[in-house]
């Protein structure tokens, strides 16, 4: 019984660590400034999320690279307009990167 209680407490702690882990990528995307420059299907200021997914299909370490670009910003990958750093946690950047890469 004691082991079961400890396991239950550990699971509930893991789920409450960060609210972004409970959100799906779409909801997180919509809650961040991403939507000011990106859409799902067409270029706005930056590329469409589906274009990003297509460009990164089969690319080694694409999720880690994309998460870094989301958090730290980047320049020159999609033209001359830089993508500024975003106020996201490492976990949120990973959730967003995984979500974007799922949009095939």
PDB file as gemmi writes it, atoms N, CA and C in Angstrom:
CRYST1    1.000    1.000    1.000  90.00  90.00  90.00 P 1                      
ATOM      1  N   UNK A   1       0.823  -1.189   0.000  1.00  0.00           N  
ATOM      2  CA  UNK A   1       0.000   0.000   0.000  1.00  0.00           C  
ATOM      3  C   UNK A   1       0.866   1.251   0.000  1.00  0.00           C  
ATOM      4  N   UNK A   2       1.930   1.233   0.798  1.00  0.00           N  
ATOM      5  CA  UNK A   2       2.825   2.383   0.893  1.00  0.00           C  
ATOM      6  C   UNK A   2       3.495   2.656  -0.455  1.00  0.00           C  
ATOM      7  N   UNK A   3       3.929   1.611  -1.154  1.00  0.00           N  
ATOM      8  CA  UNK A   3       4.553   1.770  -2.469  1.00  0.00           C  
ATOM      9  C   UNK A   3       3.570   2.339  -3.481  1.00  0.00           C  
ATOM     10  N   UNK A   4       2.324   1.902  -3.410  1.00  0.00           N  
ATOM     11  CA  UNK A   4       1.311   2.404  -4.329  1.00  0.00           C  
ATOM     12  C   UNK A   4       1.052   3.890  -4.079  1.00  0.00           C  
ATOM     13  N   UNK A   5       1.016   4.273  -2.820  1.00  0.00           N  
ATOM     14  CA  UNK A   5       0.805   5.677  -2.470  1.00  0.00           C  
ATOM     15  C   UNK A   5       1.962   6.543  -2.959  1.00  0.00           C  
ATOM     16  N   UNK A   6       3.181   6.054  -2.778  1.00  0.00           N  
ATOM     17  CA  UNK A   6       4.348   6.796  -3.270  1.00  0.00           C  
ATOM     18  C   UNK A   6       4.318   6.936  -4.792  1.00  0.00           C  
ATOM     19  N   UNK A   7       3.964   5.877  -5.484  1.00  0.00           N  
ATOM     20  CA  UNK A   7       3.877   5.932  -6.946  1.00  0.00           C  
ATOM     21  C   UNK A   7       2.804   6.916  -7.389  1.00  0.00           C  
ATOM     22  N   UNK A   8       1.692   6.916  -6.705  1.00  0.00           N  
ATOM     23  CA  UNK A   8       0.602   7.835  -7.016  1.00  0.00           C  
ATOM     24  C   UNK A   8       1.028   9.285  -6.795  1.00  0.00           C  
ATOM     25  N   UNK A   9       1.717   9.544  -5.708  1.00  0.00           N  
ATOM     26  CA  UNK A   9       2.216  10.891  -5.426  1.00  0.00           C  
ATOM     27  C   UNK A   9       3.241  11.330  -6.469  1.00  0.00           C  
ATOM     28  N   UNK A  10       4.113  10.422  -6.873  1.00  0.00           N  
ATOM     29  CA  UNK A  10       5.122  10.748  -7.887  1.00  0.00           C  
ATOM     30  C   UNK A  10       4.461  11.083  -9.219  1.00  0.00           C  
ATOM     31  N   UNK A  11       3.453  10.325  -9.592  1.00  0.00           N  
ATOM     32  CA  UNK A  11       2.737  10.591 -10.851  1.00  0.00           C  
ATOM     33  C   UNK A  11       2.024  11.936 -10.803  1.00  0.00           C  
ATOM     34  N   UNK A  12       1.366  12.220  -9.707  1.00  0.00           N  
ATOM     35  CA  UNK A  12       0.645  13.498  -9.631  1.00  0.00           C  
ATOM     36  C   UNK A  12       1.620  14.661  -9.617  1.00  0.00           C  
ATOM     37  N   UNK A  13       2.775  14.497  -9.008  1.00  0.00           N  
ATOM     38  CA  UNK A  13       3.786  15.562  -9.017  1.00  0.00           C  
ATOM     39  C   UNK A  13       4.313  15.775 -10.427  1.00  0.00           C  
ATOM     40  N   UNK A  14       4.538  14.705 -11.155  1.00  0.00           N  
ATOM     41  CA  UNK A  14       5.045  14.828 -12.520  1.00  0.00           C  
ATOM     42  C   UNK A  14       4.051  15.563 -13.413  1.00  0.00           C  
ATOM     43  N   UNK A  15       2.776  15.306 -13.246  1.00  0.00           N  
ATOM     44  CA  UNK A  15       1.773  15.969 -14.074  1.00  0.00           C  
ATOM     45  C   UNK A  15       1.560  17.427 -13.695  1.00  0.00           C  
ATOM     46  N   UNK A  16       1.929  17.796 -12.480  1.00  0.00           N  
ATOM     47  CA  UNK A  16       1.727  19.179 -12.067  1.00  0.00           C  
ATOM     48  C   UNK A  16       2.985  20.016 -12.203  1.00  0.00           C  
ATOM     49  N   UNK A  17       4.082  19.450 -12.678  1.00  0.00           N  
ATOM     50  CA  UNK A  17       5.329  20.194 -12.788  1.00  0.00           C  
ATOM     51  C   UNK A  17       5.207  21.431 -13.658  1.00  0.00           C  
ATOM     52  N   UNK A  18       4.580  21.292 -14.788  1.00  0.00           N  
ATOM     53  CA  UNK A  18       4.486  22.443 -15.687  1.00  0.00           C  
ATOM     54  C   UNK A  18       3.190  22.373 -16.470  1.00  0.00           C  
ATOM     55  N   UNK A  19       2.421  23.449 -16.499  1.00  0.00           N  
ATOM     56  CA  UNK A  19       1.136  23.417 -17.190  1.00  0.00           C  
ATOM     57  C   UNK A  19       1.267  23.167 -18.683  1.00  0.00           C  
ATOM     58  N   UNK A  20       2.391  23.542 -19.288  1.00  0.00           N  
ATOM     59  CA  UNK A  20       2.542  23.343 -20.737  1.00  0.00           C  
ATOM     60  C   UNK A  20       2.553  21.872 -21.097  1.00  0.00           C  
ATOM     61  N   UNK A  21       2.997  21.024 -20.169  1.00  0.00           N  
ATOM     62  CA  UNK A  21       3.029  19.603 -20.465  1.00  0.00           C  
ATOM     63  C   UNK A  21       1.623  19.045 -20.629  1.00  0.00           C  
ATOM     64  N   UNK A  22       0.655  19.674 -19.979  1.00  0.00           N  
ATOM     65  CA  UNK A  22      -0.720  19.214 -20.083  1.00  0.00           C  
ATOM     66  C   UNK A  22      -1.407  19.790 -21.314  1.00  0.00           C  
ATOM     67  N   UNK A  23      -0.887  20.865 -21.879  1.00  0.00           N  
ATOM     68  CA  UNK A  23      -1.498  21.481 -23.052  1.00  0.00           C  
ATOM     69  C   UNK A  23      -1.050  20.745 -24.300  1.00  0.00           C  
ATOM     70  N   UNK A  24      -1.905  20.715 -25.289  1.00  0.00           N  
ATOM     71  CA  UNK A  24      -1.462  20.192 -26.560  1.00  0.00           C  
ATOM     72  C   UNK A  24      -0.755  21.309 -27.325  1.00  0.00           C  
ATOM     73  N   UNK A  25      -0.009  20.947 -28.348  1.00  0.00           N  
ATOM     74  CA  UNK A  25       0.774  21.909 -29.106  1.00  0.00           C  
ATOM     75  C   UNK A  25      -0.055  23.007 -29.740  1.00  0.00           C  
ATOM     76  N   UNK A  26      -1.215  22.669 -30.254  1.00  0.00           N  
ATOM     77  CA  UNK A  26      -2.081  23.666 -30.897  1.00  0.00           C  
ATOM     78  C   UNK A  26      -2.504  24.741 -29.897  1.00  0.00           C  
ATOM     79  N   UNK A  27      -2.918  24.338 -28.725  1.00  0.00           N  
ATOM     80  CA  UNK A  27      -3.338  25.306 -27.709  1.00  0.00           C  
ATOM     81  C   UNK A  27      -2.159  26.165 -27.267  1.00  0.00           C  
ATOM     82  N   UNK A  28      -0.998  25.552 -27.119  1.00  0.00           N  
ATOM     83  CA  UNK A  28       0.189  26.299 -26.732  1.00  0.00           C  
ATOM     84  C   UNK A  28       0.569  27.295 -27.820  1.00  0.00           C  
ATOM     85  N   UNK A  29       0.541  26.853 -29.070  1.00  0.00           N  
ATOM     86  CA  UNK A  29       0.821  27.726 -30.215  1.00  0.00           C  
ATOM     87  C   UNK A  29      -0.114  28.934 -30.205  1.00  0.00           C  
ATOM     88  N   UNK A  30      -1.380  28.692 -29.992  1.00  0.00           N  
ATOM     89  CA  UNK A  30      -2.367  29.773 -29.990  1.00  0.00           C  
ATOM     90  C   UNK A  30      -2.213  30.716 -28.806  1.00  0.00           C  
ATOM     91  N   UNK A  31      -1.592  30.258 -27.738  1.00  0.00           N  
ATOM     92  CA  UNK A  31      -1.438  31.091 -26.547  1.00  0.00           C  
ATOM     93  C   UNK A  31      -0.159  31.920 -26.555  1.00  0.00           C  
ATOM     94  N   UNK A  32       0.696  31.698 -27.520  1.00  0.00           N  
ATOM     95  CA  UNK A  32       1.984  32.392 -27.592  1.00  0.00           C  
ATOM     96  C   UNK A  32       1.985  33.381 -28.753  1.00  0.00           C  
ATOM     97  N   UNK A  33       2.978  34.274 -28.799  1.00  0.00           N  
ATOM     98  CA  UNK A  33       3.058  35.246 -29.893  1.00  0.00           C  
ATOM     99  C   UNK A  33       3.335  34.624 -31.267  1.00  0.00           C  
ATOM    100  N   UNK A  34       3.523  33.330 -31.330  1.00  0.00           N  
ATOM    101  CA  UNK A  34       3.783  32.630 -32.604  1.00  0.00           C  
ATOM    102  C   UNK A  34       2.753  33.027 -33.671  1.00  0.00           C  
ATOM    103  N   UNK A  35       1.494  33.152 -33.244  1.00  0.00           N  
ATOM    104  CA  UNK A  35       0.401  33.408 -34.181  1.00  0.00           C  
ATOM    105  C   UNK A  35       0.484  34.794 -34.817  1.00  0.00           C  
ATOM    106  N   UNK A  36       1.331  35.654 -34.294  1.00  0.00           N  
ATOM    107  CA  UNK A  36       1.512  36.967 -34.908  1.00  0.00           C  
ATOM    108  C   UNK A  36       2.277  36.892 -36.218  1.00  0.00           C  
ATOM    109  N   UNK A  37       3.081  35.852 -36.396  1.00  0.00           N  
ATOM    110  CA  UNK A  37       3.911  35.719 -37.594  1.00  0.00           C  
ATOM    111  C   UNK A  37       3.679  34.431 -38.380  1.00  0.00           C  
ATOM    112  N   UNK A  38       3.024  33.449 -37.771  1.00  0.00           N  
ATOM    113  CA  UNK A  38       2.857  32.140 -38.404  1.00  0.00           C  
ATOM    114  C   UNK A  38       1.397  31.713 -38.432  1.00  0.00           C  
ATOM    115  N   UNK A  39       1.039  30.976 -39.472  1.00  0.00           N  
ATOM    116  CA  UNK A  39      -0.248  30.284 -39.538  1.00  0.00           C  
ATOM    117  C   UNK A  39       0.053  28.818 -39.809  1.00  0.00           C  
ATOM    118  N   UNK A  40      -0.983  28.009 -39.806  1.00  0.00           N  
ATOM    119  CA  UNK A  40      -0.773  26.590 -40.081  1.00  0.00           C  
ATOM    120  C   UNK A  40      -0.501  26.317 -41.558  1.00  0.00           C  
ATOM    121  N   UNK A  41      -1.253  26.975 -42.442  1.00  0.00           N  
ATOM    122  CA  UNK A  41      -1.257  26.595 -43.851  1.00  0.00           C  
ATOM    123  C   UNK A  41      -0.637  27.570 -44.831  1.00  0.00           C  
ATOM    124  N   UNK A  42      -0.397  28.800 -44.439  1.00  0.00           N  
ATOM    125  CA  UNK A  42       0.135  29.755 -45.411  1.00  0.00           C  
ATOM    126  C   UNK A  42       1.148  30.689 -44.760  1.00  0.00           C  
ATOM    127  N   UNK A  43       2.043  31.206 -45.582  1.00  0.00           N  
ATOM    128  CA  UNK A  43       3.065  32.129 -45.105  1.00  0.00           C  
ATOM    129  C   UNK A  43       2.403  33.421 -44.654  1.00  0.00           C  
ATOM    130  N   UNK A  44       2.859  33.937 -43.532  1.00  0.00           N  
ATOM    131  CA  UNK A  44       2.414  35.242 -43.050  1.00  0.00           C  
ATOM    132  C   UNK A  44       3.679  36.100 -43.039  1.00  0.00           C  
ATOM    133  N   UNK A  45       4.268  36.350 -41.922  1.00  0.00           N  
ATOM    134  CA  UNK A  45       5.596  36.958 -41.847  1.00  0.00           C  
ATOM    135  C   UNK A  45       6.634  35.845 -41.945  1.00  0.00           C  
ATOM    136  N   UNK A  46       6.380  34.788 -41.216  1.00  0.00           N  
ATOM    137  CA  UNK A  46       7.230  33.603 -41.254  1.00  0.00           C  
ATOM    138  C   UNK A  46       6.533  32.493 -42.005  1.00  0.00           C  
ATOM    139  N   UNK A  47       7.217  31.379 -42.181  1.00  0.00           N  
ATOM    140  CA  UNK A  47       6.643  30.265 -42.937  1.00  0.00           C  
ATOM    141  C   UNK A  47       5.451  29.632 -42.221  1.00  0.00           C  
ATOM    142  N   UNK A  48       4.616  28.957 -42.994  1.00  0.00           N  
ATOM    143  CA  UNK A  48       3.515  28.182 -42.423  1.00  0.00           C  
ATOM    144  C   UNK A  48       4.101  27.026 -41.618  1.00  0.00           C  
ATOM    145  N   UNK A  49       3.433  26.669 -40.559  1.00  0.00           N  
ATOM    146  CA  UNK A  49       3.914  25.579 -39.718  1.00  0.00           C  
ATOM    147  C   UNK A  49       4.028  24.270 -40.496  1.00  0.00           C  
ATOM    148  N   UNK A  50       3.109  24.057 -41.439  1.00  0.00           N  
ATOM    149  CA  UNK A  50       3.188  22.835 -42.255  1.00  0.00           C  
ATOM    150  C   UNK A  50       4.405  22.852 -43.171  1.00  0.00           C  
ATOM    151  N   UNK A  51       4.849  24.035 -43.610  1.00  0.00           N  
ATOM    152  CA  UNK A  51       6.078  24.143 -44.406  1.00  0.00           C  
ATOM    153  C   UNK A  51       7.291  23.788 -43.559  1.00  0.00           C  
ATOM    154  N   UNK A  52       7.291  24.246 -42.323  1.00  0.00           N  
ATOM    155  CA  UNK A  52       8.392  23.936 -41.412  1.00  0.00           C  
ATOM    156  C   UNK A  52       8.460  22.425 -41.190  1.00  0.00           C  
ATOM    157  N   UNK A  53       7.308  21.811 -40.989  1.00  0.00           N  
ATOM    158  CA  UNK A  53       7.266  20.357 -40.792  1.00  0.00           C  
ATOM    159  C   UNK A  53       7.786  19.631 -42.027  1.00  0.00           C  
ATOM    160  N   UNK A  54       7.355  20.063 -43.209  1.00  0.00           N  
ATOM    161  CA  UNK A  54       7.785  19.404 -44.444  1.00  0.00           C  
ATOM    162  C   UNK A  54       9.292  19.550 -44.658  1.00  0.00           C  
ATOM    163  N   UNK A  55       9.818  20.727 -44.389  1.00  0.00           N  
ATOM    164  CA  UNK A  55      11.250  20.973 -44.580  1.00  0.00           C  
ATOM    165  C   UNK A  55      12.090  20.124 -43.633  1.00  0.00           C  
ATOM    166  N   UNK A  56      11.553  19.809 -42.475  1.00  0.00           N  
ATOM    167  CA  UNK A  56      12.317  19.085 -41.460  1.00  0.00           C  
ATOM    168  C   UNK A  56      12.022  17.600 -41.389  1.00  0.00           C  
ATOM    169  N   UNK A  57      11.189  17.097 -42.286  1.00  0.00           N  
ATOM    170  CA  UNK A  57      10.892  15.673 -42.311  1.00  0.00           C  
ATOM    171  C   UNK A  57      12.166  14.885 -42.584  1.00  0.00           C  
ATOM    172  N   UNK A  58      12.462  13.956 -41.712  1.00  0.00           N  
ATOM    173  CA  UNK A  58      13.637  13.103 -41.887  1.00  0.00           C  
ATOM    174  C   UNK A  58      14.954  13.743 -41.500  1.00  0.00           C  
ATOM    175  N   UNK A  59      14.934  14.966 -41.012  1.00  0.00           N  
ATOM    176  CA  UNK A  59      16.166  15.652 -40.610  1.00  0.00           C  
ATOM    177  C   UNK A  59      16.556  15.181 -39.207  1.00  0.00           C  
ATOM    178  N   UNK A  60      17.805  14.777 -39.055  1.00  0.00           N  
ATOM    179  CA  UNK A  60      18.287  14.301 -37.762  1.00  0.00           C  
ATOM    180  C   UNK A  60      18.237  15.440 -36.744  1.00  0.00           C  
ATOM    181  N   UNK A  61      17.760  15.134 -35.562  1.00  0.00           N  
ATOM    182  CA  UNK A  61      17.664  16.088 -34.445  1.00  0.00           C  
ATOM    183  C   UNK A  61      16.802  17.302 -34.767  1.00  0.00           C  
ATOM    184  N   UNK A  62      15.833  17.145 -35.651  1.00  0.00           N  
ATOM    185  CA  UNK A  62      14.981  18.271 -36.056  1.00  0.00           C  
ATOM    186  C   UNK A  62      14.216  18.854 -34.867  1.00  0.00           C  
ATOM    187  N   UNK A  63      13.705  18.018 -33.988  1.00  0.00           N  
ATOM    188  CA  UNK A  63      12.923  18.519 -32.854  1.00  0.00           C  
ATOM    189  C   UNK A  63      13.781  19.372 -31.930  1.00  0.00           C  
ATOM    190  N   UNK A  64      14.986  18.934 -31.648  1.00  0.00           N  
ATOM    191  CA  UNK A  64      15.880  19.704 -30.774  1.00  0.00           C  
ATOM    192  C   UNK A  64      16.289  21.016 -31.435  1.00  0.00           C  
ATOM    193  N   UNK A  65      16.600  20.965 -32.716  1.00  0.00           N  
ATOM    194  CA  UNK A  65      16.987  22.176 -33.443  1.00  0.00           C  
ATOM    195  C   UNK A  65      15.837  23.162 -33.491  1.00  0.00           C  
ATOM    196  N   UNK A  66      14.655  22.671 -33.815  1.00  0.00           N  
ATOM    197  CA  UNK A  66      13.488  23.540 -33.891  1.00  0.00           C  
ATOM    198  C   UNK A  66      13.144  24.130 -32.520  1.00  0.00           C  
ATOM    199  N   UNK A  67      13.241  23.337 -31.477  1.00  0.00           N  
ATOM    200  CA  UNK A  67      12.984  23.851 -30.127  1.00  0.00           C  
ATOM    201  C   UNK A  67      13.968  24.970 -29.784  1.00  0.00           C  
ATOM    202  N   UNK A  68      15.217  24.806 -30.178  1.00  0.00           N  
ATOM    203  CA  UNK A  68      16.215  25.843 -29.949  1.00  0.00           C  
ATOM    204  C   UNK A  68      15.885  27.110 -30.730  1.00  0.00           C  
ATOM    205  N   UNK A  69      15.451  26.948 -31.977  1.00  0.00           N  
ATOM    206  CA  UNK A  69      15.076  28.105 -32.794  1.00  0.00           C  
ATOM    207  C   UNK A  69      13.867  28.829 -32.202  1.00  0.00           C  
ATOM    208  N   UNK A  70      12.917  28.072 -31.689  1.00  0.00           N  
ATOM    209  CA  UNK A  70      11.728  28.668 -31.086  1.00  0.00           C  
ATOM    210  C   UNK A  70      12.127  29.490 -29.857  1.00  0.00           C  
ATOM    211  N   UNK A  71      12.954  28.928 -29.028  1.00  0.00           N  
ATOM    212  CA  UNK A  71      13.326  29.596 -27.777  1.00  0.00           C  
ATOM    213  C   UNK A  71      14.322  30.741 -27.993  1.00  0.00           C  
ATOM    214  N   UNK A  72      15.323  30.521 -28.828  1.00  0.00           N  
ATOM    215  CA  UNK A  72      16.423  31.471 -28.956  1.00  0.00           C  
ATOM    216  C   UNK A  72      16.350  32.374 -30.183  1.00  0.00           C  
ATOM    217  N   UNK A  73      15.431  32.074 -31.098  1.00  0.00           N  
ATOM    218  CA  UNK A  73      15.353  32.825 -32.340  1.00  0.00           C  
ATOM    219  C   UNK A  73      16.348  32.290 -33.360  1.00  0.00           C  
ATOM    220  N   UNK A  74      16.217  32.769 -34.580  1.00  0.00           N  
ATOM    221  CA  UNK A  74      17.107  32.327 -35.655  1.00  0.00           C  
ATOM    222  C   UNK A  74      17.036  33.330 -36.790  1.00  0.00           C  
ATOM    223  N   UNK A  75      17.956  33.226 -37.719  1.00  0.00           N  
ATOM    224  CA  UNK A  75      17.956  34.120 -38.867  1.00  0.00           C  
ATOM    225  C   UNK A  75      18.538  33.390 -40.069  1.00  0.00           C  
ATOM    226  N   UNK A  76      17.935  33.641 -41.224  1.00  0.00           N  
ATOM    227  CA  UNK A  76      18.465  33.112 -42.468  1.00  0.00           C  
ATOM    228  C   UNK A  76      17.936  31.760 -42.898  1.00  0.00           C  
ATOM    229  N   UNK A  77      17.137  31.103 -42.089  1.00  0.00           N  
ATOM    230  CA  UNK A  77      16.601  29.796 -42.469  1.00  0.00           C  
ATOM    231  C   UNK A  77      15.450  29.901 -43.449  1.00  0.00           C  
ATOM    232  N   UNK A  78      14.710  31.001 -43.400  1.00  0.00           N  
ATOM    233  CA  UNK A  78      13.528  31.179 -44.241  1.00  0.00           C  
ATOM    234  C   UNK A  78      13.537  32.531 -44.937  1.00  0.00           C  
ATOM    235  N   UNK A  79      14.684  33.115 -45.105  1.00  0.00           N  
ATOM    236  CA  UNK A  79      14.778  34.416 -45.745  1.00  0.00           C  
ATOM    237  C   UNK A  79      15.405  35.434 -44.818  1.00  0.00           C  
ATOM    238  N   UNK A  80      15.336  36.694 -45.213  1.00  0.00           N  
ATOM    239  CA  UNK A  80      16.070  37.727 -44.467  1.00  0.00           C  
ATOM    240  C   UNK A  80      15.424  38.180 -43.155  1.00  0.00           C  
ATOM    241  N   UNK A  81      14.155  37.902 -42.942  1.00  0.00           N  
ATOM    242  CA  UNK A  81      13.487  38.367 -41.726  1.00  0.00           C  
ATOM    243  C   UNK A  81      13.833  37.429 -40.573  1.00  0.00           C  
ATOM    244  N   UNK A  82      14.454  37.959 -39.514  1.00  0.00           N  
ATOM    245  CA  UNK A  82      14.827  37.091 -38.387  1.00  0.00           C  
ATOM    246  C   UNK A  82      13.628  36.716 -37.537  1.00  0.00           C  
ATOM    247  N   UNK A  83      13.729  35.560 -36.927  1.00  0.00           N  
ATOM    248  CA  UNK A  83      12.728  35.154 -35.944  1.00  0.00           C  
ATOM    249  C   UNK A  83      13.305  35.497 -34.578  1.00  0.00           C  
ATOM    250  N   UNK A  84      12.614  36.345 -33.822  1.00  0.00           N  
ATOM    251  CA  UNK A  84      13.154  36.740 -32.517  1.00  0.00           C  
ATOM    252  C   UNK A  84      13.034  35.613 -31.497  1.00  0.00           C  
ATOM    253  N   UNK A  85      13.803  35.703 -30.421  1.00  0.00           N  
ATOM    254  CA  UNK A  85      13.646  34.729 -29.330  1.00  0.00           C  
ATOM    255  C   UNK A  85      12.241  34.836 -28.741  1.00  0.00           C  
ATOM    256  N   UNK A  86      11.757  33.733 -28.237  1.00  0.00           N  
ATOM    257  CA  UNK A  86      10.418  33.696 -27.646  1.00  0.00           C  
ATOM    258  C   UNK A  86      10.497  33.411 -26.161  1.00  0.00           C  
ATOM    259  N   UNK A  87       9.580  33.992 -25.429  1.00  0.00           N  
ATOM    260  CA  UNK A  87       9.493  33.776 -23.990  1.00  0.00           C  
ATOM    261  C   UNK A  87       8.789  32.446 -23.723  1.00  0.00           C  
ATOM    262  N   UNK A  88       9.512  31.360 -23.916  1.00  0.00           N  
ATOM    263  CA  UNK A  88       8.990  30.024 -23.654  1.00  0.00           C  
ATOM    264  C   UNK A  88      10.006  29.267 -22.813  1.00  0.00           C  
ATOM    265  N   UNK A  89       9.513  28.319 -22.059  1.00  0.00           N  
ATOM    266  CA  UNK A  89      10.403  27.450 -21.300  1.00  0.00           C  
ATOM    267  C   UNK A  89      10.963  26.389 -22.243  1.00  0.00           C  
ATOM    268  N   UNK A  90      11.955  25.662 -21.772  1.00  0.00           N  
ATOM    269  CA  UNK A  90      12.490  24.560 -22.565  1.00  0.00           C  
ATOM    270  C   UNK A  90      11.405  23.534 -22.866  1.00  0.00           C  
ATOM    271  N   UNK A  91      10.546  23.266 -21.869  1.00  0.00           N  
ATOM    272  CA  UNK A  91       9.473  22.286 -22.056  1.00  0.00           C  
ATOM    273  C   UNK A  91       8.459  22.769 -23.095  1.00  0.00           C  
ATOM    274  N   UNK A  92       8.105  24.047 -23.028  1.00  0.00           N  
ATOM    275  CA  UNK A  92       7.166  24.596 -24.010  1.00  0.00           C  
ATOM    276  C   UNK A  92       7.765  24.564 -25.412  1.00  0.00           C  
ATOM    277  N   UNK A  93       9.046  24.890 -25.534  1.00  0.00           N  
ATOM    278  CA  UNK A  93       9.705  24.847 -26.839  1.00  0.00           C  
ATOM    279  C   UNK A  93       9.685  23.430 -27.404  1.00  0.00           C  
ATOM    280  N   UNK A  94       9.895  22.447 -26.553  1.00  0.00           N  
ATOM    281  CA  UNK A  94       9.862  21.048 -27.004  1.00  0.00           C  
ATOM    282  C   UNK A  94       8.458  20.639 -27.437  1.00  0.00           C  
ATOM    283  N   UNK A  95       7.459  21.024 -26.651  1.00  0.00           N  
ATOM    284  CA  UNK A  95       6.069  20.705 -27.012  1.00  0.00           C  
ATOM    285  C   UNK A  95       5.729  21.342 -28.363  1.00  0.00           C  
ATOM    286  N   UNK A  96       6.101  22.603 -28.539  1.00  0.00           N  
ATOM    287  CA  UNK A  96       5.822  23.291 -29.806  1.00  0.00           C  
ATOM    288  C   UNK A  96       6.557  22.635 -30.971  1.00  0.00           C  
ATOM    289  N   UNK A  97       7.835  22.309 -30.773  1.00  0.00           N  
ATOM    290  CA  UNK A  97       8.614  21.679 -31.845  1.00  0.00           C  
ATOM    291  C   UNK A  97       8.020  20.329 -32.236  1.00  0.00           C  
ATOM    292  N   UNK A  98       7.680  19.515 -31.261  1.00  0.00           N  
ATOM    293  CA  UNK A  98       7.088  18.204 -31.554  1.00  0.00           C  
ATOM    294  C   UNK A  98       5.753  18.367 -32.285  1.00  0.00           C  
ATOM    295  N   UNK A  99       4.973  19.339 -31.859  1.00  0.00           N  
ATOM    296  CA  UNK A  99       3.677  19.590 -32.508  1.00  0.00           C  
ATOM    297  C   UNK A  99       3.875  20.026 -33.955  1.00  0.00           C  
ATOM    298  N   UNK A 100       4.772  20.987 -34.177  1.00  0.00           N  
ATOM    299  CA  UNK A 100       5.025  21.452 -35.545  1.00  0.00           C  
ATOM    300  C   UNK A 100       5.451  20.288 -36.432  1.00  0.00           C  
ATOM    301  N   UNK A 101       6.343  19.465 -35.942  1.00  0.00           N  
ATOM    302  CA  UNK A 101       6.842  18.356 -36.754  1.00  0.00           C  
ATOM    303  C   UNK A 101       5.770  17.284 -37.013  1.00  0.00           C  
ATOM    304  N   UNK A 102       4.706  17.306 -36.246  1.00  0.00           N  
ATOM    305  CA  UNK A 102       3.613  16.352 -36.471  1.00  0.00           C  
ATOM    306  C   UNK A 102       2.644  16.819 -37.559  1.00  0.00           C  
ATOM    307  N   UNK A 103       2.813  18.029 -38.068  1.00  0.00           N  
ATOM    308  CA  UNK A 103       1.866  18.619 -39.019  1.00  0.00           C  
ATOM    309  C   UNK A 103       2.185  18.265 -40.464  1.00  0.00           C  
ATOM    310  N   UNK A 104       2.274  17.034 -40.773  1.00  0.00           N  
ATOM    311  CA  UNK A 104       2.642  16.631 -42.137  1.00  0.00           C  
ATOM    312  C   UNK A 104       1.476  16.557 -43.061  1.00  0.00           C  
TER     313      UNK A 104                                                      
END                                                                             
